[in-house]
């Protein structure tokens, strides 16, 4: 059986993995779903001082304190930036790194600057007037339209600390490939994202995955497939554990 650490993206918390985690645990896997500082049930800690480094430390601490090894480390959306740095620092504990429709910036890049052209300007426009937080994206943008899903998700989302998206990644290995296999899972329904941003913000990372020869898998779903298509996401993650 595998050990999964599932890292959420912006606006959400460990709660967003609830449906996927339940399915993986039913198969006998160990699943950890940490909530990053200032997010989810830790939203009361939200401050302008929270950066990418804060969230990297959150996940590193989880791996250390739970003494986790041979980990399938999964990052969704912004969580991809977090797991990139965690994988760099704790490579000896990682079995495979999985980007789930996620950002995958390189060394010295921030998530905002690595997204498709035009995304950074749109995010700045959305953050105007809030200064240091980014308001949650419309649920339709991330593929959540079912009334029951909307009722579950909406009250659990919070603004996200903007600094985490603007802080460049510091990788000790630089451009060197990680000493473990890497996978990228593409959620192919981009309609909501394109309607908001005019582009698919994550397109550059899909291209990067192909260029670097990462294992590539597709899920026919919107961005938040772990909520809308938990069976398929759990199936894909199980396959990654066996790859």
C-alpha angles and dihedrals in degrees: 000000000000135000114228128193109191116196118197128218134234122319094014139079141209087291091077090071093054096108095043093044091052091055094047093047090051086061091053099260124140110238130190121187108182119192113225121233113278093016135100113341087358093059089113086072093058112134140151089252093069111107138162089277090059091057093044088055090049092059096038089053090052092053092047100043094044089043091230121181136169088032128180096216113201127188125188122202109319087006087075090073090051095051091046090063094038090053090050093052100037102032093141089065097048125092098176136353117220125192109202105200084316147149113263106184121179129231112305092013126116120213092245093054094045097053120097115290112281095026095096092054091050092050090050089051091051092049094049110125094018095071099194108023134064117220117232117273116249110274091237088060091063094042100260110136106131107111093228091051091047091051091051098044106037099069091046098058124093138178114280127230105256094208090071090064095044099047114100120236117253109205121183091206093049110197094345113121116254118258091242134059120273129209133191122204115199121205100211101200099089098157096109094047094047092048090057102035102025088233139047101266092204097051094103091058093052088053090049091051091053093045093051094043097243118167105268126205132172131217117194095226144089126274097281096052092146085071101035100033107025094153092058094043092050090048092052093047091050089052090051090053090054096043 
